[in-house]
């Protein structure tokens, strides 16, 4: 059965649901089914736009009674389009925007539809920040459940390392608290196991004294210098302080010229004085085309890459963790990376260091704690006629990087064709079997399957 076939059941759901309940052909449906990645074109049987926890409970109970499976849409930023499905039910959290910050305890509680930019806006009122992401339009929910890489991770770890509790609606319609003290097995699984275990309606985080100003930004070099830039980055990060998180990039120029550039992008989470000292070697390296590394507002840092992540672009995303980068690895990655057919694309090497790596691999579901380098290949374009060549380029980058892969991968960077148990096992490593047991306990019928799925 599909959700659109039982009109009487849908009317019963509407009667118990405060937010909009949208079926195909109804006003608002076409817009509601869109997600960030323009490659995704799915038609849910019904979209339940929740305004609160009671709405989520009603929608989950409806799905269970009707034999439907559930996709959960938070920010809608998943490259794989996991926030929307065909035929079945979407629980859409985009209207759940509640945020409460307690400056005394430095804690922030946010609902499941909040984006990073919205959370930052509220926490920065108190000079606080939750370590989370590099793009302000990303949803807090999906980012957190998969781990949460970001500009502050060297100092404070992944987003999940700062998660204190969750409120969760499970497949049987219960509303549970997951924390170290309550349902600790579920809390462990939610920290890196993705959206497999229920609808997380709110998250409680430990925030930190960061901002309103810090040192960060981007330094741009010619793409012809990409090998030197990547080699410099690889050597520099060996002595990089925890407070400085730094990425090396080949991408389209930020001025929109269509040129391809290489760059260093990062942020220092400590004082302005110490930050300027820490980034001085970056500023003195080579002859940059542009140096935009210096004091800036934290909210500006969090949104500085937003222009490259516009909704509706066609995006084919691949990622792998890499072993220690050799000169041969850098040469191979740069050689194919600089041939990107679209100036909207990027190859990004992310340094995994500091607090991220000081957590035991079994302390959370995210188990890739020994990884030092995450490589993300973001192939993006706007003309569907150019899809084949842009997809082929991304696959070629991953092919040349094959000898240097660890075998692990970051689940939040799954793309449209990252499917199947083996791929999920690569992301979760030794924690996979334990996660399967938690899945069996909380979602034995696999109602929540439109994700990086752990089949029960």
C-alpha positions in Angstrom: 0.0 0.0 0.0 1.1 3.6 -0.5 0.1 6.4 1.8 -1.9 8.2 -0.9 -4.5 5.4 -1.4 -6.4 5.5 1.9 -8.1 8.9 2.1 -10.1 8.1 5.2 -6.9 7.2 7.1 -5.3 10.5 5.9 -8.3 12.4 7.2 -7.9 10.7 10.6 -4.3 11.7 10.7 -5.2 15.3 9.8 -7.7 15.3 12.7 -4.9 14.4 15.2 -2.1 16.5 13.6 -1.8 20.3 14.1 0.7 20.9 11.2 -0.1 20.5 7.5 -0.6 17.0 6.1 0.1 17.1 2.4 -0.9 14.5 -0.2 0.1 14.5 -3.9 -1.6 17.2 -6.0 -2.5 19.3 -3.0 -1.2 22.9 -2.6 2.2 22.9 -1.0 3.1 19.3 -1.8 5.4 20.0 -4.7 7.5 22.5 -2.7 7.5 20.3 0.4 9.0 17.3 -1.4 12.0 19.3 -2.6 15.3 18.8 -0.8 18.7 20.5 -1.2 20.1 18.1 -3.8 18.5 18.8 -7.2 19.2 15.2 -8.3 16.6 13.9 -5.9 13.1 13.7 -7.4 10.9 11.6 -5.1 7.2 11.6 -4.5 6.1 10.7 -1.0 2.6 9.2 -0.5 2.1 11.8 2.2 4.1 14.5 4.0 3.3 15.2 7.6 4.7 18.6 8.6 5.0 18.5 12.3 4.8 21.5 14.6 5.6 19.6 17.8 6.2 16.2 19.4 2.5 15.3 19.4 2.4 15.7 15.7 5.4 13.4 15.3 3.7 10.7 17.5 0.5 11.0 15.4 2.5 10.6 12.2 4.5 7.6 13.4 1.4 5.9 14.7 -0.3 6.5 11.4 2.6 5.0 9.5 2.7 1.9 11.7 -1.1 1.3 11.5 -1.0 1.7 7.7 2.1 -0.4 7.1 4.2 2.5 5.8 7.8 3.3 6.2 9.1 6.7 7.3 11.6 9.2 6.0 12.6 12.0 8.3 13.3 15.5 7.0 15.3 17.8 9.2 17.2 20.4 7.2 16.8 18.5 3.9 20.6 18.8 3.3 21.4 15.1 2.8 23.4 14.6 -0.4 21.7 11.2 -0.7 18.3 12.8 -0.3 17.4 10.7 2.7 14.8 13.3 3.9 12.3 12.3 1.3 11.1 8.9 -0.1 8.7 7.5 -2.8 5.2 6.4 -1.9 5.6 6.2 1.9 5.5 8.8 4.7 7.8 11.8 5.3 7.8 13.2 8.8 8.9 16.8 8.0 10.4 18.7 11.0 11.1 22.0 9.2 8.5 23.9 11.3 10.0 22.7 14.6 12.4 25.6 15.2 12.4 25.9 19.0 15.8 26.9 20.5 16.6 27.5 24.2 20.0 28.5 25.4 20.9 28.5 29.1 24.0 30.7 29.5 24.6 29.6 33.1 25.0 25.9 32.2 26.2 26.7 28.7 23.6 24.3 27.3 21.5 24.6 24.2 18.4 22.6 23.3 17.2 22.7 19.7 14.3 21.1 17.9 14.8 18.8 14.9 14.0 21.4 12.2 16.7 23.8 13.2 19.6 24.7 10.9 23.2 25.4 12.0 22.7 29.1 11.2 19.6 29.4 13.3 21.3 27.6 16.3 24.4 29.8 15.9 22.3 33.0 15.9 20.8 32.1 19.3 23.9 30.7 21.0 26.1 33.7 19.9 23.8 36.0 21.8 25.6 34.6 24.9 29.0 34.2 23.3 28.5 30.4 23.0 28.8 27.9 20.1 28.0 24.3 19.6 30.7 22.5 17.5 28.7 21.8 14.4 29.4 21.8 10.6 30.8 24.3 8.1 27.7 25.4 6.3 24.9 27.4 8.0 22.0 25.9 6.0 22.8 22.3 7.1 20.2 20.8 9.5 21.3 20.2 13.0 19.5 16.8 13.2 21.1 15.0 10.3 24.5 16.4 10.9 24.5 15.4 14.6 23.1 11.8 14.0 25.9 11.1 11.6 28.8 12.5 13.7 29.2 16.2 12.9 32.5 17.4 11.5 33.1 21.2 11.7 35.4 24.1 12.3 35.6 23.6 16.1 36.3 19.8 16.1 40.0 20.1 16.9 39.2 21.7 20.2 35.8 20.2 21.1 35.4 17.1 19.0 32.5 16.1 16.8 29.0 17.4 17.4 28.1 14.1 19.0 30.9 14.5 21.5 29.0 17.6 22.8 25.5 15.9 22.8 24.0 15.5 26.2 20.6 14.1 25.5 17.9 13.6 22.9 14.1 13.4 22.8 13.1 10.5 20.5 9.9 9.2 19.1 10.4 5.5 18.5 8.6 3.2 16.0 6.0 2.1 18.6 5.0 5.8 19.2 6.8 6.2 22.6 8.5 9.4 23.5 11.9 8.6 25.1 14.8 10.5 26.6 18.1 9.2 25.5 21.1 10.1 27.6 23.9 8.6 29.6 21.4 8.1 32.4 18.2 7.1 30.4 18.2 4.6 27.6 21.9 4.7 27.3 22.0 2.1 24.6 19.8 4.3 22.4 21.9 7.4 23.3 25.1 5.5 22.2 23.5 4.5 18.9 22.2 8.0 18.1 25.8 9.4 18.4 26.9 8.4 14.9 24.4 5.7 13.9 22.2 8.0 11.8 18.4 8.2 11.7 17.9 4.4 12.2 16.3 4.4 15.6 13.4 6.9 15.6 12.5 10.6 15.0 14.8 12.8 17.2 12.6 15.8 18.0 15.1 17.7 20.0 18.8 17.7 21.0 20.5 19.0 24.1 24.1 20.2 23.6 27.0 21.4 25.6 28.1 24.7 24.2 31.5 26.4 24.5 32.9 29.9 24.8 33.6 30.8 21.2 33.1 34.1 19.5 31.6 36.5 18.7 35.0 37.0 16.9 37.6 34.5 16.1 40.4 34.0 13.5 39.4 32.1 10.4 38.6 32.3 6.7 40.2 31.2 3.4 43.5 31.8 1.6 43.3 31.3 -2.2 46.2 30.1 -4.4 46.3 29.4 -8.2 45.3 25.8 -9.0 48.7 25.5 -10.6 50.1 25.6 -7.1 47.7 22.9 -5.8 50.4 20.3 -5.2 52.5 22.7 -3.2 49.4 23.9 -1.2 48.3 20.3 -0.4 51.9 19.3 0.6 52.3 22.4 2.8 48.9 21.6 4.4 49.9 18.0 5.0 53.2 19.0 6.7 51.7 22.0 8.6 49.0 20.0 10.3 51.5 17.6 11.9 52.2 20.4 14.4 48.8 22.2 14.2 47.3 23.1 17.6 44.0 21.6 18.5 42.4 25.0 18.3 43.1 25.3 14.5 41.0 23.2 12.2 42.3 23.4 8.6 41.2 22.0 5.3 42.9 21.9 1.9 40.7 22.5 -1.2 40.5 22.5 -4.9 37.3 24.3 -6.0 35.7 26.9 -8.2 36.9 30.4 -7.3 34.7 32.1 -4.7 34.4 35.2 -6.9 32.1 33.3 -9.4 34.6 33.8 -12.2 34.5 30.1 -13.2 38.2 29.7 -12.5 39.5 26.7 -10.5 41.6 27.5 -7.5 43.4 25.8 -4.6 42.9 27.0 -1.1 43.4 26.6 2.6 40.3 27.2 4.8 40.0 27.0 8.5 39.4 28.5 11.9 41.1 29.0 15.2 38.8 28.6 18.2 40.9 30.4 20.8 41.8 34.0 21.3 42.3 36.5 18.4 45.9 37.0 19.4 46.8 33.3 19.6 44.8 32.7 16.4 46.7 35.3 14.4 49.9 33.7 15.6 48.8 30.2 14.6 47.7 31.2 11.1 50.8 33.3 10.3 52.6 30.5 8.5 49.6 30.0 6.3 49.6 33.6 5.3 53.4 33.6 4.7 53.2 30.5 2.4 53.5 31.2 -1.3 52.0 34.1 -3.1 48.2 33.9 -2.5 45.7 35.3 -5.0 43.5 36.3 -2.0 44.1 36.3 1.7 40.8 36.4 3.6 42.2 34.7 6.8 41.9 36.9 9.9 39.5 38.1 12.6 35.8 37.6 11.6 32.5 37.0 13.4 31.8 33.3 14.2 28.5 33.5 12.3 30.4 34.8 9.2 32.8 31.8 9.4 29.9 29.4 9.6 28.3 30.9 6.5 31.3 31.7 4.4 30.8 28.5 2.2 27.1 28.9 1.8 27.3 30.3 -1.7 28.7 27.0 -2.9 25.8 25.0 -1.4 22.8 26.6 -3.0 19.6 24.5 -2.9 18.6 22.9 -6.2 22.1 22.3 -7.6 22.7 18.8 -9.0 25.1 17.2 -6.5 27.0 13.9 -6.8 28.9 13.4 -3.5 31.6 10.8 -2.7 33.9 10.6 0.3 36.5 8.3 1.9 38.9 8.4 4.8 42.5 8.3 3.6 45.7 6.9 5.2 48.8 9.0 5.6 49.2 11.2 2.6 52.3 10.5 0.5 53.6 12.7 -2.3 52.2 10.2 -4.7 48.8 10.4 -3.2 48.8 14.1 -3.4 49.9 14.1 -7.0 47.2 11.6 -8.0 44.4 13.5 -6.2 45.5 16.9 -7.5 46.0 15.7 -11.1 42.4 14.6 -11.4 40.9 17.1 -9.0 42.0 20.1 -11.0 40.3 18.7 -14.1 36.8 19.2 -12.5 34.3 20.0 -15.3 32.2 22.3 -13.2 33.4 25.4 -11.2 30.7 24.5 -8.6 32.6 21.4 -7.6 35.3 20.8 -5.0 37.8 18.3 -3.6 38.3 18.8 0.1 40.8 17.2 2.4 39.6 17.6 6.0 42.1 17.2 8.9 40.8 15.0 11.6 42.9 15.9 14.7 42.8 16.9 18.3 39.7 16.2 20.4 38.1 14.1 17.6 40.8 11.4 17.9 40.9 11.3 21.7 37.6 9.5 22.0 37.6 5.7 22.2 36.2 4.2 18.9 33.5 2.3 20.9 32.5 5.2 23.1 30.0 6.4 20.4 28.5 4.7 17.4 30.9 6.8 15.2 33.9 4.5 15.2 36.4 6.1 12.8 38.4 7.8 15.5 41.8 6.8 14.2 41.2 8.4 10.8 43.5 11.4 10.1 42.2 12.6 6.7 38.7 12.8 5.2 38.4 13.3 1.5 35.1 14.7 0.2 34.5 14.9 -3.6 31.6 17.3 -4.2 30.6 17.3 -7.9 28.0 20.0 -8.5 26.4 21.4 -11.6 23.1 23.0 -12.8 22.5 21.6 -16.3 21.1 18.0 -16.4 22.7 17.6 -19.8 26.1 17.7 -18.0 25.3 15.0 -15.5 27.3 12.2 -17.1 30.6 14.0 -17.2 30.3 15.5 -13.7 29.4 12.1 -12.2 32.3 10.4 -14.2 34.8 13.0 -12.8 33.8 12.3 -9.2 34.1 8.6 -9.7 37.5 9.1 -11.3 38.8 11.0 -8.3 37.7 8.2 -6.0 39.3 5.7 -8.4 42.7 7.4 -8.3 42.5 7.6 -4.5 41.7 3.9 -4.2 45.3 2.9 -3.1 45.2 5.4 -0.3 41.8 4.6 1.3 41.5 3.2 4.8 38.4 1.3 4.0 36.3 3.5 6.3 34.0 6.3 5.4 32.0 9.1 7.0 28.3 8.3 6.9 27.1 11.9 6.6 28.9 12.1 3.3 27.0 9.3 1.6 25.8 10.2 -1.9 23.0 9.1 -4.1 24.5 5.7 -4.9 26.0 4.8 -1.5 23.7 2.0 -0.7 23.8 -1.4 0.9 24.9 -3.1 4.0 28.6 -3.3 3.1 28.8 0.5 2.6 27.2 1.1 6.0 29.5 -1.4 7.6 32.5 0.6 6.2 31.2 3.7 7.9 30.4 2.1 11.3 33.2 -0.4 11.5 33.4 -2.6 14.6 30.3 -0.9 16.0 28.0 -2.2 13.3 26.9 -5.4 15.0 26.1 -3.6 18.3 24.1 -1.0 16.4 22.1 -3.8 14.7 21.1 -5.0 18.2 19.9 -1.6 19.1 18.0 -1.3 15.8 16.2 -4.6 16.6 15.3 -3.3 20.0 13.8 0.1 18.9 12.8 -0.5 15.3 12.4 -4.2 14.7 10.3 -3.8 11.5 12.8 -1.2 10.0 10.1 1.5 9.7 13.0 4.0 9.6 14.8 2.7 6.6 15.3 5.7 4.4 18.7 6.5 5.7 22.2 4.9 6.0 20.2 1.9 6.9 21.1 -0.8 9.5 18.6 -3.6 8.7 17.4 -5.3 11.9 
